[in-house]
């Protein structure tokens, strides 16, 4: 059976050979900026937006890829096409792209001031969320807070995600199967673990946290485009937990599932505790937009061998 490939520092290698040294700054200090994107019909979705966000993250961290940055789009498309050809035609995959500063000077035997660049793929793990389009996702407010903006800016997309891990562990202990809802130091709602949170309130339309406080999610941007098509207004403002629990609907936006409904927060049902009509309309519009029935695809490949 053909072996999936990966991209590592300018060349294609068998996937099992990609390896970041233990003396790399990405391992020693966790200094890794990253993007994760999925395919639809084998084509990477919103690649330019992901690379634009990556470029901004690299600028924040101070990593200069030079001319190599301009080659990332072609390399990503090539890798996705090669590995998608190993799947069923209607299946899709995730591509992860990461960059570190390279070898960490205090522990490396020799210091080469060259960033580490890698890309790898895997089939979308639809089994993790396929049923949630119908049953919904539960959230629990965590004591673990979002990283303050004076630690790193909200627009930095990085792999430093210990707070997600700890928050989700706490959520799972409180309510197995739930995910964490993270607040900031002022008790404002920021995001769920690895997902943007969007409320729907009949009197306001879609309601999101203040833009400067959250990661500019690519999938969230798609939802806002679809809301414009559906004539649903959008507003950014500070959100409390009470705003969330009293919302008519709560949605999660993230790369792989695209859009999921939240049916309960802190065990309190959102509306009647089932996915609402705005979620269903938005998911249907998203499916029409990209030409793939998102929900049906997830169910079809949830139990792939």
C-alpha positions, -999 to 999 in steps of 0.1 A, spaced: 0 0 0 14 34 -9 28 54 21 15 89 28 41 116 24 51 146 46 70 178 38 100 186 60 124 215 54 119 217 16 116 180 7 90 153 6 97 123 29 76 93 40 52 104 67 68 81 93 102 98 88 92 134 97 109 141 130 115 173 149 147 170 170 144 171 208 168 201 207 145 221 184 130 253 200 96 239 191 102 210 214 123 227 241 102 258 245 71 250 226 78 279 201 57 266 172 34 286 150 9 265 131 -21 263 108 -45 235 103 -67 233 72 -90 207 56 -98 197 21 -131 196 3 -131 173 -27 -94 169 -21 -87 207 -24 -74 227 5 -101 251 17 -92 288 22 -55 282 18 -46 319 11 -64 329 44 -45 303 64 -12 314 49 -20 350 56 -26 342 92 5 321 94 25 350 80 12 373 107 20 347 134 56 344 120 59 382 121 48 382 158 73 355 168 101 370 147 106 340 123 116 350 88 112 323 61 124 345 33 116 331 -2 105 298 14 73 314 25 62 320 -11 67 283 -19 44 270 9 12 273 -10 24 251 -39 40 226 -15 8 223 6 -14 218 -25 10 192 -38 12 173 -5 -26 174 -1 -32 161 -37 -7 132 -33 -21 120 0 -57 126 -9 -52 102 -38 -47 74 -13 -83 80 1 -117 73 -14 -126 101 -38 -154 114 -16 -132 114 15 -111 143 28 -81 150 50 -65 176 73 -32 192 66 -11 206 95 16 231 88 41 241 115 71 263 118 96 266 146 127 289 150 149 258 145 176 245 168 177 259 203 212 273 209 217 264 245 212 226 240 221 220 203 255 207 196 257 231 167 234 261 160 221 266 125 199 297 124 174 280 101 136 276 109 121 241 109 92 238 85 69 208 83 36 197 69 17 164 74 -18 151 68 -42 126 81 -77 115 71 -104 136 89 -114 118 121 -151 122 114 -160 97 142 -152 123 168 -180 146 158 -203 130 132 -231 125 156 -228 160 171 -246 175 141 -278 159 154 -271 155 192 -251 187 197 -220 195 219 -221 202 256 -198 228 272 -186 234 307 -171 266 320 -136 259 331 -115 275 359 -86 275 334 -86 309 317 -77 320 282 -41 331 279 -40 369 287 -33 392 259 -2 405 276 13 370 273 8 368 235 -17 385 212 -50 368 204 -42 367 166 -11 345 172 -19 309 161 5 287 180 9 252 194 11 263 230 -21 248 241 -16 235 276 -46 257 288 -69 238 263 -57 205 276 -62 213 312 -95 230 306 -109 200 287 -97 176 314 -117 196 339 -147 197 317 -146 160 311 -144 153 349 -175 176 355 -195 163 325 -181 134 304 -183 142 267 -183 179 272 -157 205 261 -144 235 279 -157 270 276 -129 295 284 -132 329 300 -106 356 303 -94 372 335 -125 396 335 -149 366 332 -157 374 296 -164 345 273 -136 340 248 -138 306 231 -142 269 234 -112 247 233 -100 249 197 -132 266 185 -147 300 181 -180 305 200 -208 323 182 -242 331 198 -275 336 180 -300 359 197 -332 368 178 -330 405 189 -293 408 177 -285 381 152 -251 365 155 -232 378 185 -194 372 189 -168 383 214 -148 415 207 -127 408 176 -95 420 192 -98 395 220 -101 363 199 -82 344 173 -96 354 138 -109 319 129 -111 311 92 -142 290 97 -158 318 117 -151 341 88 -170 317 65 -199 317 89 -201 355 88 -201 354 50 -230 329 51 -249 350 77 -247 379 52 -263 357 25 -290 347 50 -296 383 60 -286 376 96 -269 406 113 -237 402 132 -223 421 162 -192 419 183 -194 427 220 -183 415 254 -201 382 263 -209 368 298 -217 332 307 -253 344 312 -254 357 276 -244 322 265 -269 303 286 -297 326 276 -289 326 239 -314 312 214 -286 291 198 -249 287 204 -225 276 176 -189 264 175 -168 271 144 -136 252 137 -117 238 108 -126 201 107 -163 199 115 -169 235 102 -199 241 124 -214 224 154 -244 232 176 -240 236 214 -270 222 233 -260 228 269 -236 249 290 -229 238 326 -256 212 321 -282 240 314 -299 234 280 -296 260 253 -332 268 243 -349 234 241 -316 215 242 -315 205 205 -297 219 174 -316 250 163 -328 263 129 -300 289 124 -274 261 128 -293 239 103 -297 267 78 -260 278 81 -247 242 78 -269 237 47 -256 269 32 -220 259 39 -226 225 22 -240 242 -9 -211 267 -8 -184 241 -11 -204 214 -29 -201 188 -2 -228 176 21 -208 181 53 -231 161 76 -235 132 52 -198 130 45 -190 128 82 -215 100 87 -202 81 57 -166 81 67 -170 81 105 -163 43 106 -137 40 78 -114 11 82 
